[in-house]
Amino acid sequence: MNAMTAEWIDVGAEADIPLRGARVVRSLAGDIAVFRAADGSVFALRDRCPHKGGPLSQGIVHGHGVTCPLHNWVISLETGEAQGADHGCTPRIPVQITEGRVLLDARAIARLAVPHG
């Protein structure tokens, strides 16, 4: 990760994320997939499908969704929720674009590291 402010972490240039693609940001809480939809919207999710843990960053981005490369589950980039008949959710990380830079919510990333029980 690059520079960090009190609440937001700069993870790179928006232009470095391909349209309809993703890049992976490594964190102490695990990998985060940062996606850019065809309309230019940027989203971030934990890089694990809620089904079998597949790498969502390697999936196919379509609209505001991504299809997991392992078992074709479709995950909403806006909510992290599985679509259709599938059930499950992967954590969403709030994103902010400032002067062409992608910033991720540091508090949301920190919460990923806390075990939930």
C-alpha positions, 0 to 999 in steps of 0.5 A: 500500500502507498500513502496513508491518511488518518482514515483513507489509504491511497492504493494507486492511480485510478487509470492503473485499474483496467476498465472491466478489470481489477487489481489486487491490493495486499493488506495485513487483513488479506487481499482486496480486489479493486475493480473498475466497471465499464462505466468507470465506477470503482469498487473494492471487495475482499478478494474472496468469493463467499462460496469457496473463497475463489479470487474475485479479482480474476473473475469477469467484470460485467456491469456492476458485478463480477463472476467468480472464476471457480463456480460462476457465482455472480457477486455485486460490486456495489454490495458484495452480495451474491446474486440470483439463487446464490446466498453469501456476501463478501465484505465491501470496502468504501472507495473514494477517488481524489485527484485520480487516486484510489483511496480505500477506507482504512477502518473498513480494512482494519475490520477485515482483520478482526475475527467475527464469531 
